[in-house]
Amino acid sequence: MSKFLHKEKAITNFLSTFKRERKKRLSDLDIEFMKALETNNTTQQSEIANQKNILRDFPETITENSFSTLDELRSLWPSEVLDLPNSW
């Protein structure tokens, strides 16, 4: 018997977890950005702005066509800018 993957529900759960984790990370990045402003570190400011944009744009990249299994969905997590939580 094969399991049926309800992709819409999987996306909803995945993005709910992502948005919760993103909120924490954006707060941390805001602090890092303010520190970079204080030291006039424009390179770091640019890197932080790029990370924040990746986090903001990521949800739009997840569609029902972008994965077939939960493991494939999990592999789409933007781990270069946000740690994958153990609970997902």
Secondary structure, DSSP 4 states (H G I P E B T S, - for coil): -PPPP-HHHHHHHHHHHHHHHHHHHHHHHHHHHHHHHHTT-HHHHHHHHHHHHHHHHGGGG--GGG-SSHHHHHHTS-TTTSPPPTT-
